[in-house]
């Protein structure tokens, strides 16, 4: 992004970011950890690697959430989840964010970021 801005190809005040499915996690990770500024962001029907999705057991069989965060959600691993999971760091989001869930399952999956940012 910085290279495109420096070359005059992109306007830094008009850059957005979009996530669908698994890439929602990476969008949310960027919005909660990066110093990059985006005009707007959108996440649709995706993996958030957050407490609620983990409790629903969507990825538990594969242990995917634990490997992405680096520890299990319980016990000593909770501290790492609090630090690394976008779901526990939504207070750091300062970009307008469109949250879309497709169908009943998608609505449940996307409720966490929507509800937290709404409040």
N, C-alpha and C positions, 0 to 999 in steps of 0.2 A: 504494500500500500504506500509506504513512504517513498519508494522509488517512482511509482506512478505519479505521485503528487509532485515530487521534485522535477520530473520531466515535463510537467504541465499537462499530463494526460488526464489526470483526475483532479476534481475540485474537492479539497479536504472537507468542505462544508456540505457536501452532497453525497457522501459515501454511506451506504447501508450494508447490513449483513443479514443473511437469511439462513435458517436451518430447517431441515426436514428430517424426520426419523432420527437416526443416531447423531447427525450433525447438530441437532438441537443442543446436545451437551456441549459441543465445542463453541457454539455461539454463546451459550450462557457462561461457560468458563471464561471466554474472552470478555464478556460484559462485566463479570465480577472480579477479574484479576488484571486486566490490561489497562494501560493508560491511553490506548487508542480511543478516539472519539468517533462515534457514528451518529449520523443524522437520524437514523431509525433502524429498528431491527424487527425481525419476524421469526417466530418459531412455530412449526406446525407438526402436530401429532408425533412427538418424539420422545426420545430417551433423555431424561433429565439427570439421572444418577442422583436422585434425592431420596429422602427418608420414606416418603409415601410410596414411591415406585418400588423401593427395595422391600418394604413391608408387604406389598402386594405379591412379591415373589416373582416379578416378571423376568428377572435375569438370574435369580438365585441358583437355578440348576447349573448354570455355566460359571457362576462366581464372577461374572463380568464386572459388576459394580465394584466389588471388593478389589479386583485387580486394577481398575481405573483409578480408584481412590488410593489404594495401597494398603488397605487393612479392612477387616470386617467392621460392620457398623456398631457392634457392641463392645463393651469392655474398654480396653486401652485404645482400640481402634476408633472409638467415638471421637476422640480429640482430633484425629487426622481427618475424619469426615467433616467435623465442624470447620476445619481450616480449608479443605479442598472441594467439598461438594457445593456446587452453585446454589443448591436449594437452601443451604444454611448461610449464604452470603448475598441474598437478594437485595439487602439494604445498600449494596455497592452499585447497583444498576442505576445509571443516570441517563439512559437512552430510552426514548419512547419505544415500547415493545408491544408488538401485536402477538397475541397468544391464541393459537387455533387448535382445537381438538376435533377430530373427525369421528363421529359416532360416540356411543356411550363410553366405551373403553378409552377412546382418545380424550374425551371430556375429563374423565378421572385422572388420566395421566398428566394432563396439562393444568389441572386445577391448582396445584401447588404454586407454581410461579404466578399464575393469574391472581389467586387469592392474596398471596403475600404482597404483591406489588399494588393491588387494589387498596389494601390497608395502609 
